[in-house]
Amino acid sequence: MRPALAVLAAALAAACARPPAERPFVLRLAVVGRFSPLDPLGSEGHAMLAHDLVFQGALAPGADGTPRPGVARVVERRGPRRCRLRLEPAAAFSDGAAVTPEDLARSARAVGLAAETSPDGSVTVSSEGRPVEGALLFTAVFRPGPRGALGTGPYRMVEQSADRMVLERVRPAPRRIARVEVIGFPSERDALARLLRGDVNAMIGLDQRSMDLLEDVPGLRPMRSPGPHAWTVILNERRLGGAQRRRLQAALPVTELASAVCGAEAAGAPAGAERPAREIPPGEPLRILVVGDGVGERRGALALRRALGRRGGEIVPFDAGRGVEEQIAGADLVLTRQVVWPPIVVAQVWAAGSPFAAAGYRDAELEAAIARGDADAAVRRLREDGPAVRLCRTTRAGAVDARIRGAAFGWGALDTLPDWEVAP
């Protein structure tokens, strides 16, 4: 009997000495608004927060903005519009199935690229009118499934409704976020109240006033990161002509407009923003198209019309039910957020066939740079004589549970979340 008791006592002692199992960490993220369905071909709105966790691009942007390996890597370049890819050895879908060359080719074809598989397992991808590697940054690799498309990202979608998305980590990892619940609220006030009450432990999309409020709240860490977009005024050269477009650009009070649109949330106005504005050239009233309906857009549109003086004309809100090109072509000026990073994507914004090409800007140097795949030269030319006035770069602002280390918003907002570390 004594030996049995000794064995039992030893087992109990070992159990007591064993450290408690790590509890899976759940990030409950508050946002304002409702969710559209997750779609590998182009999720919209807040669904993009889940998109970058569920799906990965064929290529990914590096720290300097140049394309780097994603699900695949470039093994041969054949000019700016054609390249040969090979899958990364560990590429797999969330159900554990390996990604095949045909999966990569099908995903590329789904976004309008031409793709052919080869017997050696490589995939040759080509593009008609844009740098192919830039297009591959936006090519989510997926496989159709009975319950929706499967991705290669570190999380899988397990639940989605109009106001809730739930994602679980495909391969659990110690001291990492195991589950993400994105919850939509009708207003920032409601979302902020739930954050302060502890019902959620993270929030994205906060304004400056809310960020100031959270500075000293225990258990939360405010975080800010530059976004990939900048507030921009685009001048329609087709309607204005090149000479008048340049005169208007030189006359716009950039500092005043940046203050109206961005306020204290601007991540920085461009060089030259402090230059004195010139007199607005005379002419007919100018029609202003505003893309977005937030406070910044409304303030910016009014400030732009005021800055134009007698030439400040009708302010027209963007209509999501109508064609983008048609609306841009019908306005003299467009106030919008435009991508400014990475450079290879900036160049594509003004390539022939893009929506902003409807503004009528054509430049031989720019087109030559795009044709040879020289993104830096294209961006440089746009800065020299492009039809857009950059006001200020947008800022992503939010707060996360203070136990999370290394949290930062990335190019796609939450694309760095898989690496966020949870303190014990």
Secondary structure, 3 states (H helix, E strand, C coil): CHHHHHHHHHHHHHHHHCCCCCCCEEEEEEEECCCCCCCCCCCCCCHHHHHHHHCCECEEECCCCCEEECCEEEEEECCCCEEEEEECCCCECCCCCECCHHHHHHHHHHCCCEEEECCCCCEEEECCCCCHHHHHCCCECEECCCCCCEECCCEEEEEEECCEEEEEECCCCCCEEEEEEEEEECCHHHHHHHHHHCCCCEEECCCHHHHHHHCCCCCEEEEEEEEEEEEEEEECHHHHCHHHHHHHHHHCCHHHHHHHHHHHHCCCCCCCCCCCCCCCCCCCCEEEEECCCCHHHHHHHHHHHHHCHHHEEEEEECCCCCCHHHHHHCCCEEEEEEECCCHHHHHHHCCCCCHHHHHCCCCHHHHHHHHCCCHHHHHHHHHHHCCEEEEEEEEEEEEEECCEECCCCECCECCCHHHCEECC
